[in-house]
Amino acid sequence: MDMPFTAHVKWRSEKFGAVVFDTLNEKVFVTNGIGGSILKMLADDLPESAISKRLREEYADADGDRIESEVSAFLDELRTRGLFASDARSGR
């Protein structure tokens, strides 16, 4: 998969996580470290299931079902804000 963001969205990794810039709507979103890791994995073409799996492995002491739920919620939030290119094409 290509980096899923629309052309008007830029992001960069920071020490604390990541910053996502929606240049069309002049909005800035800041993530924590885990959100930054998810964005990096998206940039590496990993699907949602692989992202959840990696985080479950990295945070083995955490509740795996909660990790999957949180990853899904994070990606849903990006979709809801219209930041994914596929969502922009589909009109969601």
C-alpha positions as CSV (number, residue, x, y, z in Angstrom):
1,M,0.0,0.0,0.0
2,D,1.2,3.5,-0.6
3,M,1.5,5.9,2.3
4,P,-2.2,6.3,3.0
5,F,-2.3,10.1,3.6
6,T,-3.7,12.6,1.1
7,A,-1.3,14.9,-0.8
8,H,-2.2,17.8,1.6
9,V,-1.1,15.8,4.7
10,K,2.5,15.8,5.8
11,W,3.9,14.2,9.0
12,R,7.2,14.0,10.7
13,S,8.6,11.9,13.5
14,E,9.6,13.7,16.8
15,K,11.2,12.6,20.0
16,F,7.8,12.5,21.7
17,G,5.9,10.8,18.8
18,A,4.9,12.6,15.6
19,V,3.3,15.7,14.2
20,V,0.7,15.5,11.4
21,F,0.0,18.6,9.3
22,D,-3.2,18.9,7.4
23,T,-2.3,21.8,5.1
24,L,-5.6,22.0,3.4
25,N,-7.5,22.6,6.6
26,E,-4.6,24.2,8.4
27,K,-4.8,21.7,11.3
28,V,-1.9,20.2,13.3
29,F,-2.2,16.9,15.2
30,V,0.3,15.7,17.7
31,T,0.7,12.0,18.7
32,N,2.5,10.3,21.5
33,G,5.3,7.7,20.9
34,I,2.9,4.9,20.1
35,G,1.0,7.0,17.6
36,G,4.4,7.9,16.0
37,S,5.3,4.2,15.8
38,I,2.0,3.5,14.1
39,L,2.6,6.3,11.5
40,K,6.1,4.8,10.8
41,M,4.6,1.4,10.3
42,L,2.0,2.9,7.9
43,A,4.9,4.5,6.0
44,D,6.5,1.0,5.8
45,D,3.3,-0.3,4.1
46,L,2.2,-2.4,7.1
47,P,-1.5,-3.2,7.2
48,E,-3.5,-2.6,10.4
49,S,-3.3,-6.3,11.5
50,A,0.5,-6.3,11.2
51,I,0.7,-3.0,13.1
52,S,-1.4,-4.5,16.0
53,K,0.7,-7.6,15.9
54,R,4.0,-5.7,16.2
55,L,2.7,-3.6,19.1
56,R,1.4,-6.7,20.8
57,E,4.9,-8.2,20.6
58,E,6.6,-5.0,21.7
59,Y,4.2,-4.5,24.6
60,A,3.8,-8.2,25.6
61,D,2.7,-7.2,29.2
62,A,-0.2,-5.2,27.9
63,D,-3.7,-6.4,27.0
64,G,-3.5,-7.5,23.4
65,D,-7.2,-6.9,22.7
66,R,-6.9,-3.4,24.0
67,I,-3.9,-2.8,21.7
68,E,-5.9,-3.9,18.7
69,S,-8.8,-1.7,19.8
70,E,-6.6,1.3,20.3
71,V,-4.8,0.9,16.9
72,S,-8.2,0.6,15.3
73,A,-9.5,3.7,17.1
74,F,-6.4,5.7,16.1
75,L,-6.7,4.8,12.4
76,D,-10.5,5.5,12.5
77,E,-9.7,8.9,13.9
78,L,-7.3,9.6,11.0
79,R,-10.0,8.3,8.5
80,T,-12.7,10.4,10.2
81,R,-10.6,13.5,9.8
82,G,-10.2,12.7,6.0
83,L,-6.5,12.3,6.2
84,F,-6.2,9.0,4.3
85,A,-6.0,9.2,0.5
86,S,-8.3,6.2,0.0
87,D,-10.9,7.8,2.2
88,A,-10.7,11.1,0.2
89,R,-11.2,9.1,-3.0
90,S,-14.2,7.3,-1.6
91,G,-15.7,10.4,-0.2
92,R,-15.7,9.2,3.4
